[in-house]
Amino acid sequence: MKMLILTAAIVLGWTAIYSNRHAKTESDIQPEYREVNVNAVPATIKAALETAYSGTKLVKAYVNEKKEYKLELSVNNQKATVYTDANGNW
């Protein structure tokens, strides 16, 4: 019985160590965005934004290497973040 408990503890310990070594960091999961001027956002995205979220104000815009946009919006003094591609697909 002692041997069974000891074996289980060793297996669980190795599992914990192995899973931590191969855990993805936030930078691995989310692509790096760089800030761009709000005026540099394509017209297709602005049109899609107006259609989907009328009355919002585009506060900040970010883009990554894949031309995916992260947009920070202001709606009635509340902030929101949305993600879209260059064609305005959410």
Backbone atoms as SQL, in Angstrom:
CREATE TABLE atoms (id INTEGER PRIMARY KEY, chain TEXT, resi INTEGER, resn TEXT, atom TEXT, x REAL, y REAL, z REAL);
INSERT INTO atoms VALUES
  (1, 'A', 1, 'MET', 'N', 0.826, -1.187, 0.000),
  (2, 'A', 1, 'MET', 'CA', 0.000, 0.000, 0.000),
  (3, 'A', 1, 'MET', 'C', 0.873, 1.256, 0.000),
  (4, 'A', 2, 'LYS', 'N', 1.954, 1.226, 0.789),
  (5, 'A', 2, 'LYS', 'CA', 2.861, 2.372, 0.822),
  (6, 'A', 2, 'LYS', 'C', 3.489, 2.591, -0.548),
  (7, 'A', 3, 'MET', 'N', 3.805, 1.494, -1.221),
  (8, 'A', 3, 'MET', 'CA', 4.425, 1.585, -2.527),
  (9, 'A', 3, 'MET', 'C', 3.453, 2.210, -3.550),
  (10, 'A', 4, 'LEU', 'N', 2.187, 1.878, -3.442),
  (11, 'A', 4, 'LEU', 'CA', 1.181, 2.432, -4.342),
  (12, 'A', 4, 'LEU', 'C', 1.053, 3.951, -4.139),
  (13, 'A', 5, 'ILE', 'N', 1.018, 4.396, -2.908),
  (14, 'A', 5, 'ILE', 'CA', 0.921, 5.824, -2.599),
  (15, 'A', 5, 'ILE', 'C', 2.177, 6.555, -3.068),
  (16, 'A', 6, 'LEU', 'N', 3.337, 5.983, -2.842),
  (17, 'A', 6, 'LEU', 'CA', 4.585, 6.585, -3.274),
  (18, 'A', 6, 'LEU', 'C', 4.649, 6.682, -4.797),
  (19, 'A', 7, 'THR', 'N', 4.226, 5.656, -5.501),
  (20, 'A', 7, 'THR', 'CA', 4.219, 5.666, -6.959),
  (21, 'A', 7, 'THR', 'C', 3.265, 6.738, -7.488),
  (22, 'A', 8, 'ALA', 'N', 2.088, 6.841, -6.894),
  (23, 'A', 8, 'ALA', 'CA', 1.116, 7.851, -7.310),
  (24, 'A', 8, 'ALA', 'C', 1.671, 9.251, -7.093),
  (25, 'A', 9, 'ALA', 'N', 2.349, 9.475, -5.969),
  (26, 'A', 9, 'ALA', 'CA', 2.928, 10.786, -5.684),
  (27, 'A', 9, 'ALA', 'C', 4.013, 11.140, -6.700),
  (28, 'A', 10, 'ILE', 'N', 4.830, 10.182, -7.062),
  (29, 'A', 10, 'ILE', 'CA', 5.893, 10.429, -8.047),
  (30, 'A', 10, 'ILE', 'C', 5.293, 10.741, -9.413),
  (31, 'A', 11, 'VAL', 'N', 4.292, 9.978, -9.818),
  (32, 'A', 11, 'VAL', 'CA', 3.659, 10.210, -11.120),
  (33, 'A', 11, 'VAL', 'C', 3.001, 11.585, -11.153),
  (34, 'A', 12, 'LEU', 'N', 2.293, 11.952, -10.107),
  (35, 'A', 12, 'LEU', 'CA', 1.652, 13.266, -10.052),
  (36, 'A', 12, 'LEU', 'C', 2.688, 14.387, -10.051),
  (37, 'A', 13, 'GLY', 'N', 3.785, 14.182, -9.354),
  (38, 'A', 13, 'GLY', 'CA', 4.848, 15.179, -9.332),
  (39, 'A', 13, 'GLY', 'C', 5.450, 15.394, -10.706),
  (40, 'A', 14, 'TRP', 'N', 5.744, 14.319, -11.410),
  (41, 'A', 14, 'TRP', 'CA', 6.308, 14.426, -12.753),
  (42, 'A', 14, 'TRP', 'C', 5.313, 15.060, -13.720),
  (43, 'A', 15, 'THR', 'N', 4.051, 14.742, -13.558),
  (44, 'A', 15, 'THR', 'CA', 3.021, 15.337, -14.413),
  (45, 'A', 15, 'THR', 'C', 2.965, 16.844, -14.208),
  (46, 'A', 16, 'ALA', 'N', 3.025, 17.279, -12.969),
  (47, 'A', 16, 'ALA', 'CA', 2.984, 18.714, -12.666),
  (48, 'A', 16, 'ALA', 'C', 4.208, 19.422, -13.238),
  (49, 'A', 17, 'ILE', 'N', 5.361, 18.829, -13.090),
  (50, 'A', 17, 'ILE', 'CA', 6.589, 19.436, -13.618),
  (51, 'A', 17, 'ILE', 'C', 6.540, 19.502, -15.141),
  (52, 'A', 18, 'TYR', 'N', 6.117, 18.444, -15.785),
  (53, 'A', 18, 'TYR', 'CA', 6.064, 18.403, -17.243),
  (54, 'A', 18, 'TYR', 'C', 5.060, 19.408, -17.787),
  (55, 'A', 19, 'SER', 'N', 3.894, 19.532, -17.162),
  (56, 'A', 19, 'SER', 'CA', 2.881, 20.458, -17.667),
  (57, 'A', 19, 'SER', 'C', 3.327, 21.904, -17.520),
  (58, 'A', 20, 'ASN', 'N', 4.069, 22.249, -16.493),
  (59, 'A', 20, 'ASN', 'CA', 4.552, 23.618, -16.319),
  (60, 'A', 20, 'ASN', 'C', 5.646, 23.961, -17.319),
  (61, 'A', 21, 'ARG', 'N', 6.436, 23.008, -17.706),
  (62, 'A', 21, 'ARG', 'CA', 7.516, 23.264, -18.657),
  (63, 'A', 21, 'ARG', 'C', 6.973, 23.564, -20.038),
  (64, 'A', 22, 'HIS', 'N', 5.808, 23.028, -20.370),
  (65, 'A', 22, 'HIS', 'CA', 5.259, 23.176, -21.701),
  (66, 'A', 22, 'HIS', 'C', 4.026, 24.069, -21.732),
  (67, 'A', 23, 'ALA', 'N', 3.799, 24.835, -20.689),
  (68, 'A', 23, 'ALA', 'CA', 2.666, 25.755, -20.658),
  (69, 'A', 23, 'ALA', 'C', 2.936, 26.934, -21.581),
  (70, 'A', 24, 'LYS', 'N', 1.911, 27.360, -22.286),
  (71, 'A', 24, 'LYS', 'CA', 2.066, 28.498, -23.184),
  (72, 'A', 24, 'LYS', 'C', 1.917, 29.790, -22.395),
  (73, 'A', 25, 'THR', 'N', 2.731, 30.748, -22.753),
  (74, 'A', 25, 'THR', 'CA', 2.627, 32.051, -22.126),
  (75, 'A', 25, 'THR', 'C', 1.621, 32.887, -22.900),
  (76, 'A', 26, 'GLU', 'N', 1.217, 34.005, -22.323),
  (77, 'A', 26, 'GLU', 'CA', 0.240, 34.872, -22.960),
  (78, 'A', 26, 'GLU', 'C', 0.761, 35.380, -24.300),
  (79, 'A', 27, 'SER', 'N', 2.047, 35.645, -24.397),
  (80, 'A', 27, 'SER', 'CA', 2.602, 36.135, -25.655),
  (81, 'A', 27, 'SER', 'C', 2.595, 35.060, -26.733),
  (82, 'A', 28, 'ASP', 'N', 2.589, 33.774, -26.352),
  (83, 'A', 28, 'ASP', 'CA', 2.485, 32.697, -27.332),
  (84, 'A', 28, 'ASP', 'C', 1.064, 32.600, -27.885),
  (85, 'A', 29, 'ILE', 'N', 0.096, 32.928, -27.053),
  (86, 'A', 29, 'ILE', 'CA', -1.302, 32.783, -27.429),
  (87, 'A', 29, 'ILE', 'C', -1.786, 33.988, -28.224),
  (88, 'A', 30, 'GLN', 'N', -1.518, 35.190, -27.742),
  (89, 'A', 30, 'GLN', 'CA', -1.966, 36.395, -28.415),
  (90, 'A', 30, 'GLN', 'C', -0.852, 36.976, -29.268),
  (91, 'A', 31, 'PRO', 'N', -1.166, 37.270, -30.516),
  (92, 'A', 31, 'PRO', 'CA', -0.150, 37.886, -31.364),
  (93, 'A', 31, 'PRO', 'C', 0.150, 39.306, -30.902),
  (94, 'A', 32, 'GLU', 'N', 1.336, 39.773, -31.219),
  (95, 'A', 32, 'GLU', 'CA', 1.747, 41.116, -30.825),
  (96, 'A', 32, 'GLU', 'C', 1.045, 42.161, -31.688),
  (97, 'A', 33, 'TYR', 'N', 0.419, 43.103, -31.052),
  (98, 'A', 33, 'TYR', 'CA', -0.232, 44.209, -31.739),
  (99, 'A', 33, 'TYR', 'C', 0.603, 45.462, -31.555),
  (100, 'A', 34, 'ARG', 'N', 0.625, 46.311, -32.584),
  (101, 'A', 34, 'ARG', 'CA', 1.272, 47.611, -32.459),
  (102, 'A', 34, 'ARG', 'C', 0.217, 48.672, -32.727),
  (103, 'A', 35, 'GLU', 'N', 0.328, 49.774, -32.014),
  (104, 'A', 35, 'GLU', 'CA', -0.673, 50.831, -32.142),
  (105, 'A', 35, 'GLU', 'C', -0.518, 51.550, -33.476),
  (106, 'A', 36, 'VAL', 'N', -1.639, 51.854, -34.099),
  (107, 'A', 36, 'VAL', 'CA', -1.664, 52.621, -35.338),
  (108, 'A', 36, 'VAL', 'C', -2.618, 53.798, -35.157),
  (109, 'A', 37, 'ASN', 'N', -2.478, 54.776, -36.018),
  (110, 'A', 37, 'ASN', 'CA', -3.355, 55.930, -35.987),
  (111, 'A', 37, 'ASN', 'C', -4.776, 55.486, -36.333),
  (112, 'A', 38, 'VAL', 'N', -5.753, 56.056, -35.677),
  (113, 'A', 38, 'VAL', 'CA', -7.155, 55.711, -35.925),
  (114, 'A', 38, 'VAL', 'C', -7.519, 55.971, -37.383),
  (115, 'A', 39, 'ASN', 'N', -6.915, 56.985, -37.982),
  (116, 'A', 39, 'ASN', 'CA', -7.191, 57.295, -39.388),
  (117, 'A', 39, 'ASN', 'C', -6.617, 56.254, -40.349),
  (118, 'A', 40, 'ALA', 'N', -5.702, 55.414, -39.869),
  (119, 'A', 40, 'ALA', 'CA', -5.098, 54.379, -40.706),
  (120, 'A', 40, 'ALA', 'C', -5.950, 53.119, -40.781),
  (121, 'A', 41, 'VAL', 'N', -7.032, 53.057, -40.016),
  (122, 'A', 41, 'VAL', 'CA', -7.921, 51.895, -40.042),
  (123, 'A', 41, 'VAL', 'C', -8.662, 51.899, -41.388),
  (124, 'A', 42, 'PRO', 'N', -8.685, 50.754, -42.094),
  (125, 'A', 42, 'PRO', 'CA', -9.340, 50.695, -43.398),
  (126, 'A', 42, 'PRO', 'C', -10.824, 51.081, -43.336),
  (127, 'A', 43, 'ALA', 'N', -11.313, 51.628, -44.440),
  (128, 'A', 43, 'ALA', 'CA', -12.712, 52.073, -44.522),
  (129, 'A', 43, 'ALA', 'C', -13.677, 50.909, -44.347),
  (130, 'A', 44, 'THR', 'N', -13.296, 49.706, -44.792),
  (131, 'A', 44, 'THR', 'CA', -14.180, 48.543, -44.631),
  (132, 'A', 44, 'THR', 'C', -14.422, 48.237, -43.165),
  (133, 'A', 45, 'ILE', 'N', -13.394, 48.405, -42.345),
  (134, 'A', 45, 'ILE', 'CA', -13.531, 48.165, -40.907),
  (135, 'A', 45, 'ILE', 'C', -14.387, 49.257, -40.279),
  (136, 'A', 46, 'LYS', 'N', -14.167, 50.493, -40.687),
  (137, 'A', 46, 'LYS', 'CA', -14.964, 51.594, -40.142),
  (138, 'A', 46, 'LYS', 'C', -16.439, 51.426, -40.500),
  (139, 'A', 47, 'ALA', 'N', -16.722, 50.989, -41.726),
  (140, 'A', 47, 'ALA', 'CA', -18.111, 50.759, -42.144),
  (141, 'A', 47, 'ALA', 'C', -18.735, 49.615, -41.347),
  (142, 'A', 48, 'ALA', 'N', -17.980, 48.532, -41.161),
  (143, 'A', 48, 'ALA', 'CA', -18.483, 47.396, -40.384),
  (144, 'A', 48, 'ALA', 'C', -18.706, 47.796, -38.929),
  (145, 'A', 49, 'LEU', 'N', -17.838, 48.644, -38.421),
  (146, 'A', 49, 'LEU', 'CA', -17.962, 49.133, -37.044),
  (147, 'A', 49, 'LEU', 'C', -19.231, 49.960, -36.888),
  (148, 'A', 50, 'GLU', 'N', -19.496, 50.830, -37.842),
  (149, 'A', 50, 'GLU', 'CA', -20.699, 51.669, -37.787),
  (150, 'A', 50, 'GLU', 'C', -21.962, 50.823, -37.914),
  (151, 'A', 51, 'THR', 'N', -21.904, 49.789, -38.749),
  (152, 'A', 51, 'THR', 'CA', -23.061, 48.907, -38.924),
  (153, 'A', 51, 'THR', 'C', -23.324, 48.081, -37.665),
  (154, 'A', 52, 'ALA', 'N', -22.287, 47.499, -37.117),
  (155, 'A', 52, 'ALA', 'CA', -22.449, 46.609, -35.961),
  (156, 'A', 52, 'ALA', 'C', -22.618, 47.365, -34.646),
  (157, 'A', 53, 'TYR', 'N', -21.930, 48.466, -34.503),
  (158, 'A', 53, 'TYR', 'CA', -21.926, 49.207, -33.237),
  (159, 'A', 53, 'TYR', 'C', -22.147, 50.692, -33.517),
  (160, 'A', 54, 'SER', 'N', -23.322, 51.050, -34.005),
  (161, 'A', 54, 'SER', 'CA', -23.570, 52.451, -34.345),
  (162, 'A', 54, 'SER', 'C', -23.508, 53.319, -33.093),
  (163, 'A', 55, 'GLY', 'N', -22.972, 54.504, -33.268),
  (164, 'A', 55, 'GLY', 'CA', -22.871, 55.443, -32.159),
  (165, 'A', 55, 'GLY', 'C', -21.629, 55.260, -31.305),
  (166, 'A', 56, 'THR', 'N', -20.717, 54.406, -31.722),
  (167, 'A', 56, 'THR', 'CA', -19.486, 54.212, -30.958),
  (168, 'A', 56, 'THR', 'C', -18.394, 55.125, -31.473),
  (169, 'A', 57, 'LYS', 'N', -17.423, 55.372, -30.622),
  (170, 'A', 57, 'LYS', 'CA', -16.269, 56.187, -31.005),
  (171, 'A', 57, 'LYS', 'C', -15.037, 55.293, -30.956),
  (172, 'A', 58, 'LEU', 'N', -14.277, 55.308, -32.030),
  (173, 'A', 58, 'LEU', 'CA', -13.034, 54.540, -32.104),
  (174, 'A', 58, 'LEU', 'C', -11.950, 55.325, -31.374),
  (175, 'A', 59, 'VAL', 'N', -11.483, 54.791, -30.252),
  (176, 'A', 59, 'VAL', 'CA', -10.517, 55.497, -29.408),
  (177, 'A', 59, 'VAL', 'C', -9.084, 55.165, -29.817),
  (178, 'A', 60, 'LYS', 'N', -8.778, 53.870, -29.910),
  (179, 'A', 60, 'LYS', 'CA', -7.433, 53.416, -30.282),
  (180, 'A', 60, 'LYS', 'C', -7.545, 52.236, -31.221),
  (181, 'A', 61, 'ALA', 'N', -6.508, 52.058, -32.030),
  (182, 'A', 61, 'ALA', 'CA', -6.470, 50.934, -32.962),
  (183, 'A', 61, 'ALA', 'C', -5.083, 50.307, -32.931),
  (184, 'A', 62, 'TYR', 'N', -5.052, 48.985, -33.021),
  (185, 'A', 62, 'TYR', 'CA', -3.812, 48.217, -33.040),
  (186, 'A', 62, 'TYR', 'C', -3.895, 47.221, -34.187),
  (187, 'A', 63, 'VAL', 'N', -2.760, 46.856, -34.752),
  (188, 'A', 63, 'VAL', 'CA', -2.728, 45.877, -35.833),
  (189, 'A', 63, 'VAL', 'C', -1.558, 44.917, -35.591),
  (190, 'A', 64, 'ASN', 'N', -1.722, 43.664, -36.035),
  (191, 'A', 64, 'ASN', 'CA', -0.625, 42.700, -35.918),
  (192, 'A', 64, 'ASN', 'C', -0.111, 42.340, -37.312),
  (193, 'A', 65, 'GLU', 'N', 0.804, 41.407, -37.394),
  (194, 'A', 65, 'GLU', 'CA', 1.428, 41.013, -38.658),
  (195, 'A', 65, 'GLU', 'C', 0.429, 40.421, -39.648),
  (196, 'A', 66, 'LYS', 'N', -0.632, 39.811, -39.146),
  (197, 'A', 66, 'LYS', 'CA', -1.635, 39.175, -40.001),
  (198, 'A', 66, 'LYS', 'C', -2.711, 40.152, -40.456),
  (199, 'A', 67, 'LYS', 'N', -2.522, 41.427, -40.175),
  (200, 'A', 67, 'LYS', 'CA', -3.497, 42.474, -40.492),
  (201, 'A', 67, 'LYS', 'C', -4.822, 42.254, -39.759),
  (202, 'A', 68, 'GLU', 'N', -4.722, 41.764, -38.532),
  (203, 'A', 68, 'GLU', 'CA', -5.878, 41.653, -37.648),
  (204, 'A', 68, 'GLU', 'C', -5.858, 42.870, -36.741),
  (205, 'A', 69, 'TYR', 'N', -7.009, 43.439, -36.527),
  (206, 'A', 69, 'TYR', 'CA', -7.090, 44.683, -35.777),
  (207, 'A', 69, 'TYR', 'C', -7.719, 44.472, -34.409),
  (208, 'A', 70, 'LYS', 'N', -7.185, 45.185, -33.447),
  (209, 'A', 70, 'LYS', 'CA', -7.734, 45.259, -32.100),
  (210, 'A', 70, 'LYS', 'C', -8.194, 46.703, -31.954),
  (211, 'A', 71, 'LEU', 'N', -9.487, 46.893, -31.734),
  (212, 'A', 71, 'LEU', 'CA', -10.043, 48.228, -31.670),
  (213, 'A', 71, 'LEU', 'C', -10.590, 48.508, -30.284),
  (214, 'A', 72, 'GLU', 'N', -10.198, 49.632, -29.722),
  (215, 'A', 72, 'GLU', 'CA', -10.737, 50.065, -28.435),
  (216, 'A', 72, 'GLU', 'C', -11.807, 51.107, -28.722),
  (217, 'A', 73, 'LEU', 'N', -13.012, 50.836, -28.228),
  (218, 'A', 73, 'LEU', 'CA', -14.166, 51.682, -28.507),
  (219, 'A', 73, 'LEU', 'C', -14.664, 52.350, -27.241),
  (220, 'A', 74, 'SER', 'N', -15.378, 53.436, -27.427),
  (221, 'A', 74, 'SER', 'CA', -16.046, 54.119, -26.329),
  (222, 'A', 74, 'SER', 'C', -17.528, 54.204, -26.675),
  (223, 'A', 75, 'VAL', 'N', -18.360, 53.676, -25.776),
  (224, 'A', 75, 'VAL', 'CA', -19.808, 53.686, -25.969),
  (225, 'A', 75, 'VAL', 'C', -20.452, 54.195, -24.693),
  (226, 'A', 76, 'ASN', 'N', -21.064, 55.380, -24.761),
  (227, 'A', 76, 'ASN', 'CA', -21.729, 55.963, -23.586),
  (228, 'A', 76, 'ASN', 'C', -20.828, 55.948, -22.355),
  (229, 'A', 77, 'ASN', 'N', -19.612, 56.416, -22.511),
  (230, 'A', 77, 'ASN', 'CA', -18.618, 56.480, -21.435),
  (231, 'A', 77, 'ASN', 'C', -18.190, 55.112, -20.912),
  (232, 'A', 78, 'GLN', 'N', -18.435, 54.068, -21.659),
  (233, 'A', 78, 'GLN', 'CA', -17.956, 52.731, -21.316),
  (234, 'A', 78, 'GLN', 'C', -16.990, 52.298, -22.406),
  (235, 'A', 79, 'LYS', 'N', -15.962, 51.581, -21.999),
  (236, 'A', 79, 'LYS', 'CA', -14.958, 51.127, -22.960),
  (237, 'A', 79, 'LYS', 'C', -15.192, 49.670, -23.323),
  (238, 'A', 80, 'ALA', 'N', -14.880, 49.351, -24.572),
  (239, 'A', 80, 'ALA', 'CA', -14.998, 47.982, -25.058),
  (240, 'A', 80, 'ALA', 'C', -13.851, 47.728, -26.029),
  (241, 'A', 81, 'THR', 'N', -13.489, 46.469, -26.178),
  (242, 'A', 81, 'THR', 'CA', -12.446, 46.069, -27.122),
  (243, 'A', 81, 'THR', 'C', -13.018, 45.018, -28.053),
  (244, 'A', 82, 'VAL', 'N', -12.824, 45.210, -29.356),
  (245, 'A', 82, 'VAL', 'CA', -13.271, 44.234, -30.347),
  (246, 'A', 82, 'VAL', 'C', -12.103, 43.891, -31.252),
  (247, 'A', 83, 'TYR', 'N', -12.196, 42.721, -31.874),
  (248, 'A', 83, 'TYR', 'CA', -11.155, 42.238, -32.774),
  (249, 'A', 83, 'TYR', 'C', -11.765, 41.988, -34.141),
  (250, 'A', 84, 'THR', 'N', -11.048, 42.340, -35.197),
  (251, 'A', 84, 'THR', 'CA', -11.540, 42.151, -36.555),
  (252, 'A', 84, 'THR', 'C', -10.373, 41.914, -37.511),
  (253, 'A', 85, 'ASP', 'N', -10.705, 41.373, -38.681),
  (254, 'A', 85, 'ASP', 'CA', -9.678, 41.251, -39.715),
  (255, 'A', 85, 'ASP', 'C', -9.766, 42.476, -40.629),
  (256, 'A', 86, 'ALA', 'N', -8.960, 42.517, -41.663),
  (257, 'A', 86, 'ALA', 'CA', -8.901, 43.685, -42.550),
  (258, 'A', 86, 'ALA', 'C', -10.189, 43.871, -43.349),
  (259, 'A', 87, 'ASN', 'N', -11.025, 42.834, -43.433),
  (260, 'A', 87, 'ASN', 'CA', -12.283, 42.923, -44.177),
  (261, 'A', 87, 'ASN', 'C', -13.472, 43.306, -43.303),
  (262, 'A', 88, 'GLY', 'N', -13.235, 43.500, -42.020),
  (263, 'A', 88, 'GLY', 'CA', -14.320, 43.875, -41.117),
  (264, 'A', 88, 'GLY', 'C', -15.091, 42.703, -40.561),
  (265, 'A', 89, 'ASN', 'N', -14.514, 41.500, -40.633),
  (266, 'A', 89, 'ASN', 'CA', -15.151, 40.308, -40.048),
  (267, 'A', 89, 'ASN', 'C', -14.761, 40.221, -38.572),
  (268, 'A', 90, 'TRP', 'N', -15.752, 40.162, -37.704),
  (269, 'A', 90, 'TRP', 'CA', -15.501, 40.144, -36.260),
  (270, 'A', 90, 'TRP', 'C', -15.058, 38.779, -35.813);
